């Protein structure tokens, strides 16, 4: 992260417990070594995506991948739209297949109450 200049990190709620350790490491590097100019990233945690049985969606669980969705002719805007609708960021109920552009996605209000929940079920 330091070498790449990462300043913002969004990851699953399942990694919330390790954030303190990572912040401690960054602060130690700043104080003890030649990393005085590094910017400590801001961390955000999003609900974990799980299937209907409560299993987290991951490579380890052999969940569906973005590549597989693209092979099924899902557009990038549909993938983003389905995730945004599942997360309560847009009203997906109005559409059979919700779509959203990346530029619209980055302008969404990320303080939505649904993003405070621990998991989002993807069916």
C-alpha positions, 0 to 999 in steps of 0.5 A, spaced: 500 500 500 505 504 501 509 503 495 502 504 491 500 510 495 494 507 497 490 512 501 483 509 501 481 502 502 474 499 502 473 492 504 468 487 507 466 488 515 469 481 516 476 485 516 474 490 521 477 487 527 484 487 523 484 495 522 487 497 528 493 492 527 494 495 520 493 502 523 498 501 528 503 498 523 502 504 519 504 509 525 510 505 527 513 505 520 512 513 520 515 514 527 521 509 526 523 508 519 523 513 513 516 513 512 515 520 515 511 522 509 506 516 508 499 518 508 495 513 513 489 510 509 482 511 511 479 505 512 471 503 510 468 497 511 462 494 507 457 489 508 459 482 506 456 479 500 453 472 502 449 467 498 442 465 501 445 460 505 449 465 509 456 463 505 460 469 504 461 470 496 469 468 495 474 465 491 475 460 496 467 458 496 467 458 488 462 463 488 460 466 481 466 471 479 465 477 475 468 474 469 463 468 469 458 474 469 461 477 463 461 471 460 453 470 461 453 477 457 452 481 464 454 489 462 459 492 467 453 497 469 448 491 470 453 488 475 454 495 479 447 496 478 445 489 481 450 490 487 448 497 488 441 495 489 442 489 493 446 494 498 440 499 498 444 504 494 439 505 489 432 502 488 432 496 484 425 494 485 423 498 479 428 495 474 428 487 472 436 488 471 438 495 475 444 498 471 448 504 474 455 507 471 461 507 475 461 515 474 454 515 477 456 510 483 462 514 485 457 519 487 452 515 491 451 517 498 455 511 502 451 513 508 445 509 506 443 505 513 443 498 509 451 499 508 451 499 516 448 492 516 453 486 517 451 482 510 448 483 504 444 476 501 446 475 494 441 470 490 
